[in-house]
Amino acid sequence: MNDVYFIKNASQENFEKLLKVLDLNFIEEKDFVALKTHFGEENSSTFIDPYIYKPLIKILLKKKSLPFFTDTNTIYIGKRANAIEHLKLANQHGFNISSLEIPVIIADGIKGNDFLEIEINLKYFKTAKIASNIYNADVIISLSHFKGHMLFGFAGTIKNLGMGCAARSAKYLLHNVLKPKVKIDKCKFCGRCTAFCPVNAIILEKEKKIISINTEICVGCGECIHVCQYKAFSIPWDLSYKEVQEKTVEYAYAAIKNKKSKCLFINFLMNITKDCDCIAKKQTPIVENIGIVAGYDPVAVDFCSLNIVNEYLNKDIFKEFWKNIDYSFQINYAEKILLGKKQYNLIEIKK
């Protein structure tokens, strides 16, 4: 059974205590170590503060490995859609070599087209487009902010690996089953949605009071849902989210295919919000700090994190957030394709 480690109260000091218990001997001198995290979208304030990572950086540098923070570009319009703006935003949020001693590298290149086709031969994909700088790394350490998500119910390690390691062009393939619906009676015809749609799929005629979505070109990124303050757009609550979850699981499988014995997965259970850090606005956390979960099996780490959060709150908070989402699809499919196992042995580190 997989050992999963947990320490209460996420802080730099407690992260250091947790790391002392973990076996990091798989990291060798000159290993390229990809620290896969999320830099937070513009105006977001609940992403993980990079200074909490300093104890890990200290260990990696002492081992004389070559660590770097990394993420991939997004398909929605924002400050993370290309490497230049992405790097600037990361720097603004404290991810920079001057303060953390290691560089930030956007894994799929300037425009998101730097990737490798990885053969996986699974249900949805024969190959997966994984960002080159992640796949070419010798080690991957997933540093995930555990929180809610409008398609996954909750997002942790699996989401961070699958969606987060996919090249920008691949994200269209992961989202394309989601075609938002528009409620014309709620639309104020302000045009905000058209400004943010990355493929011009929204047809808006202000004078005629007409709005529609061209489903032939819609890529399902969901940006219109996020930016509409009038809630005119909604998720089609059918099985589309199931397919998005399972496709993302396949990409998580691809992301670590060449380094399964050289991975570490860490979930930070703090500043837990209803939605992900991709939302370009301040969110109010439902709970500010529970702790940190770590292990070598991505499925066990996510499943353990889910149980800890729900036990802490004495309710299934992610079901409360997203009543129509069944988050078990991502966990069960991950087990099915042997990404990992739900079973775990919890080891609590005393402070």
C-alpha positions in Angstrom: 0.0 0.0 0.0 1.2 3.5 -0.8 2.5 5.7 2.0 1.1 9.2 1.9 2.5 11.8 4.3 0.6 14.6 5.9 1.5 17.5 8.1 -1.0 20.0 9.5 -0.7 23.7 8.8 1.0 24.5 5.6 4.0 26.8 6.2 7.6 27.0 5.1 8.7 25.5 8.5 6.3 22.6 8.3 7.1 22.0 4.6 10.8 21.6 5.7 9.8 19.1 8.4 7.8 17.1 5.8 10.6 17.0 3.3 13.0 15.6 5.9 10.7 12.5 6.2 10.5 11.9 2.4 12.9 9.8 0.5 14.5 12.1 -2.1 17.4 9.8 -3.1 15.9 9.4 -6.6 17.1 12.9 -7.3 20.7 12.9 -8.5 23.4 15.4 -9.3 22.8 17.2 -12.6 19.3 15.9 -12.8 17.0 18.4 -14.5 14.1 18.8 -12.0 10.8 20.3 -13.2 8.9 21.9 -10.4 5.4 21.9 -12.0 3.3 24.5 -10.3 0.8 27.3 -11.1 1.9 30.9 -11.1 -1.7 32.3 -10.6 -3.6 34.3 -13.1 -3.6 38.1 -13.0 -5.5 39.5 -10.0 -5.5 36.0 -8.4 -4.3 36.0 -4.8 -4.9 32.4 -3.6 -2.2 30.6 -5.6 0.6 29.1 -3.4 3.1 31.7 -2.2 6.4 30.7 -3.8 8.4 31.3 -0.7 6.9 28.2 0.9 8.9 26.2 -1.6 12.3 27.5 -0.4 13.1 24.4 1.8 12.7 22.2 -1.3 14.9 24.5 -3.4 17.6 24.3 -0.8 17.6 20.5 -0.9 17.7 20.4 -4.7 20.6 22.8 -4.9 22.5 21.0 -2.2 22.1 17.8 -4.3 23.6 19.8 -7.2 20.6 19.1 -9.4 19.2 21.6 -11.9 15.7 22.6 -10.7 13.4 25.0 -12.4 9.8 26.2 -11.9 7.6 25.5 -14.9 4.1 25.6 -16.3 2.5 25.7 -19.7 0.6 28.3 -21.7 -3.2 28.6 -21.6 -5.7 28.6 -24.5 -7.9 31.4 -22.9 -7.0 35.0 -23.3 -5.1 36.3 -20.2 -1.6 36.9 -19.0 -0.6 33.2 -19.4 -1.4 32.6 -23.0 2.2 33.1 -24.3 5.6 32.7 -22.6 6.5 36.4 -22.6 3.5 37.6 -20.6 3.5 34.4 -18.6 7.0 35.0 -17.4 6.2 38.6 -16.5 3.2 37.5 -14.5 5.2 34.7 -12.7 7.9 37.3 -11.8 5.2 39.7 -10.4 3.9 36.8 -8.3 7.4 36.2 -6.8 8.6 33.4 -9.1 12.0 34.7 -10.1 15.6 33.7 -9.9 16.7 36.6 -7.8 14.4 35.7 -4.9 14.2 31.9 -5.3 17.6 31.1 -6.8 16.2 29.0 -9.7 14.8 30.0 -13.0 11.3 29.9 -14.4 10.9 28.1 -17.8 7.6 28.0 -19.7 7.6 24.4 -20.7 5.9 24.6 -24.1 7.7 27.6 -25.6 6.9 31.1 -26.6 3.6 30.3 -28.4 2.8 26.9 -26.8 3.9 24.8 -29.8 7.1 23.2 -28.3 6.0 19.7 -27.5 6.7 16.0 -27.9 4.2 13.4 -29.2 4.2 10.7 -26.5 2.8 7.3 -27.4 0.2 6.1 -24.9 -2.4 4.1 -26.8 -5.3 4.7 -24.5 -9.1 5.2 -24.9 -9.0 8.8 -26.1 -5.5 9.4 -27.4 -2.9 7.3 -29.2 -0.4 10.0 -28.6 -0.3 13.0 -26.2 1.3 16.4 -26.8 3.4 16.9 -23.7 5.4 20.1 -23.3 9.0 19.4 -24.2 10.8 21.0 -21.2 8.7 18.9 -18.8 9.0 15.6 -20.7 12.8 16.1 -21.2 13.3 16.7 -17.5 14.8 13.9 -15.5 12.5 14.5 -12.5 9.1 16.0 -12.0 7.9 17.3 -8.7 4.2 18.3 -8.8 3.4 21.3 -6.5 -0.3 21.5 -6.6 -2.8 23.9 -5.0 -5.7 21.7 -4.0 -9.0 23.5 -4.7 -12.4 23.2 -6.5 -12.9 23.2 -10.2 -15.9 23.7 -12.5 -15.1 20.5 -14.6 -13.2 18.3 -12.2 -15.1 19.0 -8.9 -11.7 19.3 -7.3 -8.3 19.9 -8.8 -5.0 18.6 -7.4 -2.1 16.5 -8.7 -3.9 14.8 -11.5 -5.2 18.1 -12.9 -1.8 19.7 -12.5 -0.1 16.9 -14.4 -2.7 16.3 -17.1 -3.9 19.8 -18.1 -0.8 21.5 -16.7 1.8 19.5 -18.7 -0.2 19.6 -22.0 1.1 21.9 -24.7 -1.2 24.8 -25.5 -2.5 23.2 -28.7 -3.3 20.0 -26.8 -5.5 21.9 -24.3 -8.0 22.4 -27.2 -8.3 18.6 -27.5 -8.8 18.2 -23.8 -11.6 20.8 -23.6 -13.4 20.4 -26.9 -16.3 18.3 -25.6 -17.4 21.3 -23.4 -19.7 23.6 -25.4 -21.2 26.2 -23.2 -24.9 27.1 -23.4 -26.1 30.7 -23.5 -29.3 32.0 -21.8 -30.4 35.0 -23.9 -32.7 36.3 -21.2 -29.7 36.9 -18.9 -27.5 38.4 -21.6 -27.0 42.2 -21.4 -25.1 42.3 -24.7 -22.1 44.0 -23.2 -19.6 42.2 -25.5 -17.3 41.1 -22.7 -17.5 37.5 -23.7 -16.5 38.2 -27.3 -13.5 40.1 -26.2 -12.2 37.0 -24.2 -13.2 34.2 -26.6 -9.9 33.0 -28.1 -11.5 31.7 -31.3 -14.3 34.2 -32.0 -16.9 31.5 -31.5 -19.5 33.9 -30.0 -21.8 35.7 -32.4 -23.2 38.9 -30.9 -25.5 41.4 -32.6 -26.2 44.1 -30.0 -28.8 46.0 -32.0 -30.8 42.9 -32.8 -30.3 41.5 -29.3 -29.0 38.2 -30.6 -26.3 36.1 -29.2 -25.2 32.5 -30.0 -22.3 30.2 -30.0 -20.8 28.6 -33.1 -20.2 25.1 -31.7 -18.3 24.1 -34.8 -15.4 26.4 -33.8 -15.9 26.6 -30.0 -13.0 24.9 -28.3 -14.7 24.6 -24.9 -12.3 26.6 -22.9 -15.1 28.0 -20.7 -13.7 31.5 -20.6 -17.1 33.0 -21.5 -18.5 31.3 -18.3 -15.8 32.9 -16.2 -16.0 36.4 -17.6 -19.8 36.9 -17.8 -20.9 38.8 -14.7 -24.6 38.2 -15.6 -24.2 34.4 -15.7 -25.6 34.1 -19.2 -23.3 31.2 -20.0 -23.5 27.8 -18.3 -21.9 24.4 -18.4 -24.0 21.8 -20.2 -24.5 19.3 -17.4 -24.2 16.1 -19.4 -21.4 13.7 -19.5 -19.0 16.2 -21.2 -17.1 16.8 -17.9 -16.5 13.0 -17.6 -14.7 13.0 -20.9 -12.7 16.1 -20.0 -11.6 14.4 -16.7 -10.7 11.2 -18.4 -8.8 12.8 -21.2 -6.8 14.8 -18.7 -6.0 11.6 -16.8 -4.5 10.2 -20.0 -2.3 13.3 -20.3 -1.2 12.9 -16.7 -0.2 9.4 -17.6 1.8 10.7 -20.6 3.5 13.4 -18.6 5.2 11.0 -16.3 5.5 8.0 -18.6 9.3 8.3 -18.8 10.0 9.1 -15.2 7.6 7.1 -12.9 10.3 6.2 -10.5 11.5 9.8 -10.4 8.4 11.7 -9.3 7.1 13.3 -6.2 3.6 14.7 -5.8 2.7 17.4 -3.2 -0.7 19.0 -2.6 -1.0 22.2 -0.6 -4.3 22.2 1.3 -4.6 25.9 1.8 -6.6 28.9 0.5 -9.1 26.4 -0.8 -11.5 28.1 -3.2 -14.5 27.1 -5.2 -12.6 27.5 -8.5 -9.1 27.3 -9.8 -6.2 29.8 -9.9 -6.9 30.4 -13.6 -9.7 32.8 -12.6 -8.4 36.4 -13.1 -10.0 37.8 -9.9 -9.7 37.5 -6.2 -11.5 34.6 -4.6 -12.5 34.1 -1.0 -11.1 30.8 0.4 -13.6 28.5 2.1 -10.8 27.4 4.3 -7.4 29.0 4.6 -5.0 26.3 5.9 -5.3 22.6 6.6 -1.8 21.3 5.7 0.4 19.5 3.1 0.0 16.1 1.6 2.9 14.3 -0.2 3.6 10.9 -1.8 4.9 9.0 -4.8 1.5 8.0 -6.2 -0.5 10.8 -7.8 -3.9 9.0 -7.3 -3.3 8.2 -3.7 -2.1 11.8 -3.0 -5.2 13.3 -4.6 -7.6 10.8 -2.9 -6.0 11.3 0.5 -6.2 15.1 0.1 -9.9 14.9 -0.8 -10.6 12.8 2.3 -8.6 15.1 4.6 -10.4 18.2 3.3 -13.9 16.7 3.6 -13.1 15.3 7.1 -11.7 18.6 8.2 -14.9 20.4 7.1 -17.2 17.5 8.0 -18.9 17.6 4.6 -18.1 17.0 1.0 -17.2 20.6 0.1 -16.5 20.0 -3.5 -19.9 18.4 -4.0 -21.4 21.4 -2.4 -19.4 23.7 -4.7 -20.3 21.8 -7.9 -23.5 19.8 -7.3 -23.6 18.4 -10.8 -20.0 17.2 -11.0 -18.9 13.7 -10.2 -15.2 14.1 -9.4 -14.8 10.3 -9.0 -14.4 9.9 -12.8 -10.8 11.3 -12.6 -9.8 9.0 -9.7 -11.4 5.9 -11.0 -10.1 6.2 -14.5 -6.7 7.0 -13.2 -6.8 3.7 -11.4 -8.1 1.9 -14.5 -5.1 3.0 -16.7 -2.7 2.3 -13.8 -1.7 5.9 -13.2 -1.9 5.0 -9.5 -4.1 3.5 -6.8 -6.6 5.0 -4.3 -5.4 2.8 -1.4 -2.9 4.6 0.9 -1.3 4.4 4.3 -1.5 7.8 5.9 1.5 8.8 7.9 1.0 12.1 9.9 4.1 14.1 10.6 3.9 15.6 14.1 4.9 19.3 14.3 
